[in-house]
Amino acid sequence: MLFRQLFDRESSTYTYLIADKTTKAAVLVDPVLEQVERDLQLVQELGLTLRYCLETHIHADHITGTGKLRQLTGCLGVVPANAPASCADQQMQDGEILQLDSIVIEAIATPGHTDSHLAYLLNKERLLTGDSLLIRGCGRTDFQSGNAGILFDVITQKMFTLPDATLVYPGHDYKGFTVSTIGEEKQYNPRFKGHNRDCFIQLMNGLNLPNPQKMMAAVPANEKCGNAIAV
């Protein structure tokens, strides 16, 4: 497997490039509009063919690059089931498998940050968690139909039951971390260690975070796969 982690500084978003080294078939997970040229250049330099762009959810802090990449490459845009993005080519259900030659991408429904959110498990080894489980943190739950109780349940009952050695690659990081493991997060994540479900809900409901700066533009644009950019 070819695996690359790419970063957008403005939104602190990670985009992931995954490809089969033999067939050169590739996917991008959570591409950012402003980084499309960078991502496409890397795909071309590595001799890859972009087959899919996968979204973990409808983002509120950046506009997706999926629409533009789809126009430029003919790749297919994939979103979680029930996501409000009728423009997508495919919606993935919980437990659904996307086979990219030797790479098995399993969709795991992880709502809570938003009501339609997927994590992607690659070959049972790497978990792309989107905005659900972060390194020493988790996604907020105070808009886009978020639900702190549901997020606690999916992280503790779905993610934390994976093998401890499973690598955790988040959709964002604000402190410079790039990768963790399920074992580390079970042991050190302050949002979960020592907190039961009720404590977690109380903690999340009291964060009082400001809305993302691009939220009013990003959400409606991403519901159109990044093709309609609000001004």
Backbone as CSV, one residue per row, in Angstrom:
resi,resn,N_x,N_y,N_z,CA_x,CA_y,CA_z,C_x,C_y,C_z
1,MET,0.836,-1.191,0.000,0.000,0.000,0.000,0.880,1.253,0.000
2,LEU,0.559,2.163,-0.887,1.163,3.493,-0.827,0.240,4.362,0.021
3,PHE,0.811,5.040,1.009,0.007,5.825,1.951,0.716,7.148,2.205
4,ARG,0.023,8.248,1.941,0.589,9.571,2.175,-0.409,10.424,2.965
5,GLN,0.118,11.169,3.920,-0.676,12.087,4.731,-0.313,13.512,4.323
6,LEU,-1.318,14.264,3.878,-1.121,15.622,3.372,-1.861,16.604,4.274
7,PHE,-1.382,17.842,4.340,-1.892,18.793,5.331,-2.291,20.111,4.692
8,ASP,-3.435,20.627,5.115,-3.860,21.979,4.750,-3.711,22.860,5.977
9,ARG,-2.808,23.826,5.904,-2.473,24.621,7.074,-3.642,25.478,7.550
10,GLU,-4.407,26.060,6.631,-5.462,26.992,7.031,-6.541,26.313,7.877
11,SER,-6.954,25.130,7.480,-8.021,24.438,8.219,-7.497,23.319,9.121
12,SER,-6.181,23.108,9.118,-5.571,22.006,9.883,-6.180,20.659,9.500
13,THR,-6.497,20.508,8.227,-7.114,19.285,7.719,-6.061,18.348,7.143
14,TYR,-6.188,17.069,7.467,-5.387,16.038,6.813,-6.181,15.430,5.660
15,THR,-5.508,15.324,4.521,-6.007,14.583,3.372,-5.128,13.352,3.221
16,TYR,-5.726,12.227,2.877,-4.961,10.982,2.767,-5.019,10.448,1.340
17,LEU,-3.843,10.108,0.830,-3.711,9.478,-0.482,-3.347,8.022,-0.255
18,ILE,-4.169,7.123,-0.787,-3.952,5.686,-0.644,-3.959,5.079,-2.034
19,ALA,-3.014,4.181,-2.295,-2.944,3.579,-3.630,-2.373,2.177,-3.557
20,ASP,-2.768,1.365,-4.516,-2.171,0.054,-4.714,-0.870,0.253,-5.497
21,LYS,0.234,-0.205,-4.947,1.530,0.038,-5.571,1.687,-0.673,-6.914
22,THR,0.980,-1.760,-7.088,1.123,-2.536,-8.323,0.258,-1.970,-9.438
23,THR,-1.027,-1.773,-9.161,-1.952,-1.329,-10.213,-2.023,0.188,-10.338
24,LYS,-1.527,0.911,-9.306,-1.504,2.377,-9.287,-2.891,3.004,-9.131
25,ALA,-3.894,2.206,-8.773,-5.221,2.757,-8.497,-5.194,3.479,-7.152
26,ALA,-5.829,4.673,-7.079,-5.685,5.520,-5.899,-7.017,6.101,-5.452
27,VAL,-7.049,6.448,-4.162,-8.160,7.211,-3.598,-7.588,8.369,-2.788
28,LEU,-8.340,9.443,-2.714,-8.055,10.540,-1.799,-9.187,10.614,-0.785
29,VAL,-8.846,10.791,0.471,-9.835,10.936,1.535,-9.789,12.363,2.054
30,ASP,-10.935,13.020,2.049,-11.109,14.389,2.545,-10.188,15.406,1.853
31,PRO,-10.247,15.490,0.523,-9.454,16.510,-0.179,-9.994,17.912,0.093
32,VAL,-9.098,18.886,0.050,-9.417,20.298,0.309,-9.305,21.070,-0.998
33,LEU,-10.295,21.916,-1.282,-10.348,22.614,-2.560,-9.055,23.356,-2.864
34,GLU,-8.528,24.090,-1.899,-7.324,24.900,-2.146,-6.084,24.054,-2.407
35,GLN,-6.145,22.764,-2.121,-4.982,21.886,-2.292,-5.134,20.923,-3.469
36,VAL,-6.123,21.153,-4.318,-6.365,20.236,-5.432,-5.153,20.160,-6.358
37,GLU,-4.555,21.294,-6.680,-3.398,21.269,-7.587,-2.245,20.485,-6.972
38,ARG,-1.998,20.676,-5.682,-0.931,19.922,-5.006,-1.214,18.428,-5.059
39,ASP,-2.448,18.052,-4.712,-2.801,16.642,-4.660,-2.729,16.006,-6.045
40,LEU,-3.232,16.710,-7.043,-3.226,16.171,-8.399,-1.804,16.036,-8.935
41,GLN,-0.953,16.994,-8.600,0.446,16.902,-9.021,1.111,15.667,-8.424
42,LEU,0.841,15.396,-7.136,1.423,14.220,-6.490,0.908,12.940,-7.135
43,VAL,-0.386,12.889,-7.394,-0.967,11.719,-8.062,-0.285,11.478,-9.410
44,GLN,-0.074,12.538,-10.167,0.543,12.404,-11.487,2.019,12.018,-11.373
45,GLU,2.734,12.630,-10.436,4.156,12.317,-10.273,4.382,10.861,-9.885
46,LEU,3.462,10.316,-9.116,3.589,8.927,-8.671,3.012,7.936,-9.673
47,GLY,2.488,8.464,-10.789,1.955,7.601,-11.833,0.665,6.903,-11.454
48,LEU,-0.133,7.543,-10.615,-1.361,6.935,-10.106,-2.567,7.331,-10.945
49,THR,-3.619,6.542,-10.828,-4.918,6.855,-11.418,-5.911,7.052,-10.284
50,LEU,-6.441,8.265,-10.158,-7.367,8.550,-9.072,-8.731,7.963,-9.405
51,ARG,-9.179,7.012,-8.601,-10.453,6.331,-8.839,-11.583,6.923,-7.991
52,TYR,-11.276,7.289,-6.743,-12.312,7.750,-5.818,-11.810,8.914,-4.968
53,CYS,-12.739,9.769,-4.586,-12.539,10.711,-3.484,-13.567,10.367,-2.418
54,LEU,-13.101,10.068,-1.231,-13.971,9.677,-0.121,-14.077,10.824,0.872
55,GLU,-15.301,11.072,1.316,-15.528,12.054,2.374,-15.877,11.322,3.659
56,THR,-15.296,11.759,4.772,-15.718,11.193,6.052,-17.055,11.775,6.490
57,HIS,-17.336,13.039,6.078,-18.597,13.688,6.442,-18.712,15.002,5.678
58,ILE,-19.805,15.721,5.884,-19.973,17.051,5.305,-19.232,18.043,6.198
59,HIS,-18.155,18.577,5.692,-17.267,19.408,6.509,-17.815,20.823,6.685
60,ALA,-17.467,21.423,7.833,-17.898,22.792,8.117,-16.748,23.784,8.109
61,ASP,-15.513,23.305,8.024,-14.368,24.213,8.155,-13.559,24.362,6.878
62,HIS,-13.900,23.612,5.852,-13.247,23.794,4.554,-14.171,23.278,3.463
63,ILE,-13.926,23.739,2.257,-14.685,23.258,1.098,-13.925,22.088,0.480
64,THR,-14.657,21.020,0.219,-14.026,19.825,-0.330,-13.484,20.052,-1.737
65,GLY,-12.429,19.320,-2.055,-11.886,19.346,-3.407,-12.465,18.275,-4.310
66,THR,-13.423,17.494,-3.789,-13.942,16.365,-4.566,-14.557,16.800,-5.888
67,GLY,-15.377,17.856,-5.873,-16.028,18.294,-7.099,-15.034,18.641,-8.185
68,LYS,-14.006,19.388,-7.834,-13.004,19.789,-8.823,-12.187,18.590,-9.294
69,LEU,-11.816,17.716,-8.375,-11.052,16.533,-8.753,-11.872,15.607,-9.644
70,ARG,-13.163,15.534,-9.391,-14.030,14.712,-10.219,-14.079,15.265,-11.639
71,GLN,-14.139,16.594,-11.774,-14.144,17.217,-13.090,-12.832,16.984,-13.836
72,LEU,-11.724,17.029,-13.108,-10.406,16.949,-13.736,-9.969,15.524,-14.050
73,THR,-10.438,14.563,-13.260,-9.918,13.198,-13.397,-10.976,12.158,-13.740
74,GLY,-12.242,12.477,-13.553,-13.283,11.480,-13.755,-13.443,10.511,-12.610
75,CYS,-12.807,10.795,-11.472,-12.954,9.934,-10.302,-14.385,10.019,-9.767
76,LEU,-14.743,9.093,-8.901,-16.066,9.057,-8.304,-16.028,9.658,-6.903
77,GLY,-17.062,10.434,-6.572,-17.178,11.023,-5.244,-18.044,10.152,-4.349
78,VAL,-17.547,9.849,-3.148,-18.225,8.944,-2.226,-18.441,9.649,-0.894
79,VAL,-19.666,9.581,-0.376,-20.009,10.199,0.904,-20.691,9.158,1.787
80,PRO,-20.811,9.428,3.097,-21.535,8.500,3.966,-23.011,8.413,3.596
81,ALA,-23.610,7.264,3.873,-25.042,7.098,3.677,-25.794,8.144,4.479
82,ASN,-26.834,8.690,3.888,-27.702,9.707,4.503,-27.065,11.093,4.579
83,ALA,-25.856,11.261,4.047,-25.267,12.603,3.999,-26.056,13.453,3.008
84,PRO,-26.300,14.722,3.321,-27.087,15.585,2.429,-26.262,16.073,1.246
85,ALA,-25.860,15.135,0.391,-25.049,15.469,-0.787,-25.501,14.585,-1.934
86,SER,-26.613,14.965,-2.565,-27.185,14.153,-3.637,-26.302,14.123,-4.878
87,CYS,-25.315,15.021,-4.941,-24.416,15.077,-6.092,-23.399,13.945,-6.091
88,ALA,-23.239,13.240,-4.985,-22.213,12.203,-4.891,-22.545,11.035,-5.821
89,ASP,-21.511,10.366,-6.279,-21.699,9.199,-7.133,-22.110,7.969,-6.341
90,GLN,-21.721,7.939,-5.078,-21.976,6.739,-4.272,-22.091,7.139,-2.809
91,GLN,-22.971,6.460,-2.081,-23.075,6.606,-0.635,-22.709,5.279,0.008
92,MET,-21.824,5.313,0.994,-21.363,4.088,1.635,-22.103,3.855,2.943
93,GLN,-22.496,2.620,3.155,-23.188,2.200,4.360,-22.193,1.662,5.388
94,ASP,-22.641,1.599,6.624,-21.851,0.988,7.685,-21.505,-0.447,7.308
95,GLY,-20.224,-0.789,7.385,-19.773,-2.137,7.066,-19.525,-2.404,5.598
96,GLU,-19.840,-1.456,4.736,-19.626,-1.652,3.298,-18.138,-1.628,2.981
97,ILE,-17.750,-2.425,2.008,-16.355,-2.558,1.607,-16.143,-1.920,0.243
98,LEU,-15.105,-1.101,0.151,-14.637,-0.592,-1.140,-13.292,-1.253,-1.411
99,GLN,-13.243,-2.077,-2.461,-12.023,-2.818,-2.784,-11.237,-2.044,-3.830
100,LEU,-10.011,-1.710,-3.492,-9.114,-1.024,-4.423,-7.951,-1.964,-4.689
101,ASP,-8.223,-2.978,-5.522,-7.249,-4.022,-5.808,-6.797,-4.683,-4.502
102,SER,-5.559,-4.510,-4.061,-5.105,-5.192,-2.845,-5.527,-4.479,-1.562
103,ILE,-6.154,-3.332,-1.681,-6.506,-2.532,-0.509,-7.998,-2.677,-0.221
104,VAL,-8.298,-3.037,1.015,-9.679,-3.180,1.461,-10.013,-1.993,2.364
105,ILE,-10.994,-1.210,1.943,-11.426,-0.037,2.704,-12.805,-0.332,3.269
106,GLU,-12.882,-0.452,4.590,-14.142,-0.769,5.262,-14.718,0.491,5.882
107,ALA,-15.976,0.778,5.579,-16.657,1.936,6.148,-17.233,1.576,7.514
108,ILE,-16.969,2.425,8.499,-17.509,2.237,9.842,-18.318,3.477,10.189
109,ALA,-19.615,3.312,10.387,-20.469,4.452,10.728,-20.078,4.976,12.108
110,THR,-19.725,6.267,12.154,-19.273,6.881,13.401,-19.959,8.235,13.599
111,PRO,-21.294,8.257,13.663,-21.994,9.533,13.872,-21.737,10.089,15.260
112,GLY,-22.114,11.341,15.424,-21.922,12.015,16.702,-21.370,13.403,16.495
113,HIS,-20.286,13.501,15.730,-19.801,14.822,15.303,-20.821,15.430,14.347
114,THR,-21.239,14.645,13.381,-22.403,14.936,12.541,-23.245,13.673,12.507
115,ASP,-24.460,13.778,11.966,-25.328,12.605,11.965,-25.031,11.636,10.832
116,SER,-24.151,12.003,9.903,-23.723,11.088,8.837,-22.203,11.191,8.722
117,HIS,-21.515,10.255,9.328,-20.056,10.313,9.439,-19.513,8.896,9.329
118,LEU,-18.436,8.743,8.573,-17.772,7.455,8.432,-16.312,7.551,8.831
119,ALA,-15.820,6.492,9.458,-14.388,6.248,9.538,-14.070,5.174,8.510
120,TYR,-12.828,5.142,8.034,-12.427,4.163,7.025,-11.269,3.337,7.566
121,LEU,-11.468,2.011,7.622,-10.448,1.090,8.105,-9.745,0.468,6.905
122,LEU,-8.441,0.694,6.811,-7.655,0.243,5.659,-6.922,-1.046,6.014
123,ASN,-7.270,-2.131,5.317,-6.600,-3.425,5.500,-6.480,-3.827,6.967
124,LYS,-7.467,-3.436,7.766,-7.524,-3.790,9.193,-6.358,-3.225,9.994
125,GLU,-5.601,-2.275,9.417,-4.389,-1.780,10.064,-4.427,-0.294,10.401
126,ARG,-5.034,0.515,9.537,-5.041,1.965,9.706,-6.476,2.459,9.710
127,LEU,-6.796,3.301,10.670,-8.150,3.834,10.803,-8.124,5.328,10.538
128,LEU,-8.809,5.739,9.464,-8.965,7.163,9.170,-10.238,7.620,9.871
129,THR,-10.091,8.416,10.916,-11.201,8.673,11.837,-11.993,9.929,11.521
130,GLY,-11.568,10.706,10.517,-12.290,11.936,10.225,-12.320,12.858,11.435
131,ASP,-13.503,13.387,11.752,-13.636,14.303,12.885,-14.274,13.625,14.094
132,SER,-14.255,12.305,14.137,-14.814,11.613,15.298,-13.755,11.505,16.385
133,LEU,-12.884,10.541,16.304,-11.771,10.402,17.247,-10.569,11.175,16.724
134,LEU,-10.075,12.117,17.523,-8.859,12.856,17.194,-7.743,12.395,18.115
135,ILE,-6.533,12.852,17.858,-5.412,12.495,18.725,-5.528,13.293,20.011
136,ARG,-5.776,12.572,21.099,-5.985,13.162,22.437,-7.198,14.094,22.465
137,GLY,-8.179,13.805,21.650,-9.387,14.626,21.625,-10.471,13.941,20.819
138,CYS,-11.486,14.716,20.437,-12.558,14.204,19.580,-13.245,15.388,18.925
139,GLY,-14.063,15.110,17.932,-14.780,16.166,17.236,-15.859,16.788,18.109
140,ARG,-16.185,18.028,17.832,-17.243,18.721,18.549,-18.597,18.142,18.164
141,THR,-19.600,18.416,18.983,-20.916,17.798,18.773,-22.049,18.816,18.863
142,ASP,-21.733,20.099,18.673,-22.723,21.135,18.980,-23.400,21.732,17.746
143,PHE,-23.181,21.175,16.547,-23.928,21.615,15.371,-23.963,20.489,14.354
144,GLN,-24.671,20.703,13.227,-24.845,19.687,12.184,-25.411,18.385,12.761
145,SER,-26.401,18.525,13.635,-27.067,17.379,14.254,-26.111,16.497,15.040
146,GLY,-25.093,17.102,15.623,-24.176,16.354,16.466,-24.855,15.841,17.721
147,ASN,-24.264,14.806,18.322,-24.831,14.208,19.515,-23.710,13.599,20.338
148,ALA,-23.452,14.173,21.518,-22.319,13.741,22.332,-22.479,12.302,22.806
149,GLY,-23.676,11.905,23.180,-23.893,10.544,23.645,-23.614,9.520,22.564
150,ILE,-24.075,9.822,21.351,-23.826,8.909,20.233,-22.337,8.839,19.927
151,LEU,-21.644,9.971,19.961,-20.204,9.965,19.696,-19.466,9.122,20.730
152,PHE,-19.828,9.257,21.998,-19.207,8.442,23.047,-19.414,6.962,22.755
153,ASP,-20.622,6.607,22.367,-20.931,5.201,22.111,-20.117,4.649,20.949
154,VAL,-20.038,5.383,19.839,-19.345,4.825,18.671,-17.844,4.738,18.909
155,ILE,-17.286,5.694,19.635,-15.842,5.644,19.893,-15.511,4.521,20.871
156,THR,-16.271,4.402,21.943,-15.955,3.378,22.943,-16.369,1.981,22.507
157,GLN,-17.450,1.867,21.737,-17.965,0.545,21.378,-17.506,0.052,20.009
158,LYS,-17.132,0.974,19.120,-16.663,0.569,17.789,-15.153,0.748,17.631
159,MET,-14.661,1.951,17.929,-13.241,2.213,17.699,-12.358,1.587,18.774
160,PHE,-12.736,1.759,20.032,-11.895,1.257,21.116,-11.935,-0.265,21.260
161,THR,-12.768,-0.945,20.463,-12.766,-2.404,20.458,-11.882,-2.970,19.350
162,LEU,-11.315,-2.085,18.522,-10.328,-2.526,17.531,-9.017,-2.865,18.239
163,PRO,-8.139,-3.637,17.600,-6.857,-3.969,18.238,-6.074,-2.706,18.626
164,ASP,-5.394,-2.765,19.766,-4.665,-1.601,20.269,-3.619,-1.095,19.293
165,ALA,-3.087,-1.977,18.460,-2.034,-1.574,17.517,-2.573,-0.860,16.289
166,THR,-3.902,-0.803,16.133,-4.483,-0.123,14.977,-4.050,1.333,14.953
167,LEU,-3.501,1.775,13.833,-3.029,3.154,13.706,-4.206,4.098,13.514
168,VAL,-4.159,5.233,14.190,-5.224,6.228,14.137,-4.729,7.444,13.369
169,TYR,-5.388,7.737,12.258,-5.080,8.912,11.447,-6.308,9.821,11.430
170,PRO,-6.247,10.975,12.106,-7.423,11.839,12.227,-7.618,12.745,11.023
171,GLY,-8.805,13.350,10.954,-9.087,14.314,9.902,-8.480,15.673,10.162
172,HIS,-8.153,15.938,11.417,-7.569,17.225,11.806,-6.583,17.014,12.939
173,ASP,-5.644,17.941,13.045,-4.863,18.060,14.270,-4.386,19.494,14.395
174,TYR,-4.446,20.009,15.607,-4.127,21.410,15.862,-2.855,21.579,16.686
175,LYS,-2.188,20.465,17.028,-0.997,20.528,17.873,0.224,19.901,17.224
176,GLY,0.103,19.487,15.970,1.254,18.946,15.269,1.370,17.434,15.300
177,PHE,0.421,16.733,15.935,0.444,15.280,15.917,-0.018,14.768,14.552
178,THR,0.538,13.638,14.142,0.203,13.083,12.839,-0.465,11.720,12.926
179,VAL,-0.119,10.919,13.926,-0.649,9.562,14.019,-0.632,9.118,15.475
180,SER,-1.567,8.262,15.808,-1.635,7.666,17.139,-2.030,6.203,16.966
181,THR,-2.401,5.549,18.042,-2.931,4.189,17.992,-4.180,4.114,18.861
182,ILE,-4.975,3.084,18.618,-6.151,2.869,19.458,-5.729,2.685,20.913
183,GLY,-4.658,1.935,21.146,-4.186,1.720,22.513,-3.803,3.010,23.210
184,GLU,-3.098,3.887,22.486,-2.724,5.185,23.065,-3.945,6.003,23.434
185,GLU,-4.916,6.051,22.525,-6.085,6.894,22.783,-6.922,6.350,23.933
186,LYS,-7.020,5.045,24.064,-7.722,4.468,25.203,-7.033,4.842,26.510
187,GLN,-5.718,4.937,26.464,-4.953,5.184,27.689,-4.790,6.658,28.013
188,TYR,-4.687,7.514,26.979,-4.277,8.889,27.219,-5.264,9.956,26.764
189,ASN,-6.307,9.593,26.017,-7.212,10.623,25.517,-8.032,11.196,26.671
190,PRO,-7.852,12.489,26.997,-8.508,13.056,28.176,-10.017,13.174,28.053
191,ARG,-10.546,13.100,26.825,-11.997,13.158,26.656,-12.671,11.864,27.118
192,PHE,-11.912,10.773,27.164,-12.514,9.475,27.453,-11.942,8.795,28.696
193,LYS,-10.657,8.947,28.944,-10.060,8.246,30.087,-10.671,8.760,31.390
194,GLY,-11.261,7.871,32.150,-11.854,8.233,33.424,-13.229,8.861,33.340
195,HIS,-13.775,8.976,32.124,-15.091,9.585,31.953,-16.109,8.529,31.540
196,ASN,-17.244,8.511,32.214,-18.347,7.683,31.734,-19.177,8.493,30.731
197,ARG,-20.225,7.894,30.229,-21.020,8.526,29.185,-21.613,9.857,29.646
198,ASP,-22.160,9.909,30.848,-22.775,11.142,31.348,-21.746,12.253,31.518
199,CYS,-20.562,11.909,32.026,-19.500,12.915,32.189,-19.050,13.451,30.844
200,PHE,-18.965,12.554,29.867,-18.550,12.970,28.524,-19.565,13.935,27.929
201,ILE,-20.837,13.618,28.059,-21.879,14.500,27.527,-21.811,15.869,28.190
202,GLN,-21.639,15.889,29.486,-21.537,17.161,30.208,-20.322,17.955,29.741
203,LEU,-19.205,17.262,29.557,-17.977,17.921,29.082,-18.186,18.531,27.704
204,MET,-18.735,17.754,26.775,-18.901,18.225,25.408,-19.917,19.363,25.325
205,ASN,-20.958,19.300,26.123,-21.979,20.343,26.092,-21.501,21.654,26.707
206,GLY,-20.381,21.609,27.410,-19.867,22.816,28.043,-18.665,23.432,27.369
207,LEU,-18.323,22.974,26.158,-17.110,23.471,25.507,-17.245,24.910,25.023
208,ASN,-18.433,25.298,24.554,-18.684,26.670,24.091,-17.650,27.136,23.062
209,LEU,-17.484,26.358,22.017,-16.507,26.670,20.977,-17.097,27.629,19.953
210,PRO,-16.282,28.512,19.381,-16.781,29.362,18.290,-17.017,28.531,17.040
211,ASN,-17.930,28.987,16.193,-18.167,28.285,14.938,-16.955,28.404,14.017
212,PRO,-16.704,27.395,13.173,-15.629,27.517,12.188,-15.836,28.749,11.310
213,GLN,-14.733,29.409,10.954,-14.819,30.655,10.202,-15.502,30.466,8.852
214,LYS,-15.299,29.329,8.217,-15.850,29.104,6.870,-17.178,28.359,6.889
215,MET,-17.774,28.194,8.051,-18.942,27.319,8.163,-20.082,27.722,7.226
216,MET,-20.393,29.007,7.150,-21.540,29.443,6.358,-21.329,29.207,4.865
217,ALA,-20.071,29.184,4.439,-19.768,28.898,3.038,-19.535,27.414,2.806
218,ALA,-18.854,26.766,3.759,-18.410,25.389,3.540,-19.554,24.390,3.519
219,VAL,-20.482,24.499,4.468,-21.533,23.482,4.559,-22.400,23.437,3.296
220,PRO,-22.955,24.575,2.838,-23.763,24.491,1.609,-22.944,24.093,0.389
221,ALA,-21.685,24.505,0.318,-20.848,24.104,-0.814,-20.579,22.608,-0.785
222,ASN,-20.317,22.070,0.398,-20.020,20.647,0.506,-21.249,19.775,0.289
223,GLU,-22.418,20.323,0.535,-23.644,19.587,0.204,-23.825,19.467,-1.309
224,LYS,-23.050,20.268,-2.048,-23.023,20.168,-3.517,-21.675,19.661,-3.994
225,CYS,-20.992,18.903,-3.135,-19.697,18.270,-3.462,-18.619,19.293,-3.790
226,GLY,-18.768,20.502,-3.239,-17.766,21.547,-3.466,-17.959,22.306,-4.747
227,ASN,-19.045,22.044,-5.474,-19.226,22.679,-6.778,-19.874,24.062,-6.695
228,ALA,-20.636,24.340,-5.660,-21.311,25.638,-5.521,-20.705,26.346,-4.330
229,ILE,-19.857,27.269,-4.573,-19.122,27.940,-3.513,-19.836,29.239,-3.155
230,ALA,-20.298,29.309,-1.931,-20.983,30.529,-1.485,-19.986,31.653,-1.308
231,VAL,-20.405,32.871,-1.589,-19.533,34.048,-1.468,-19.945,34.825,-0.231
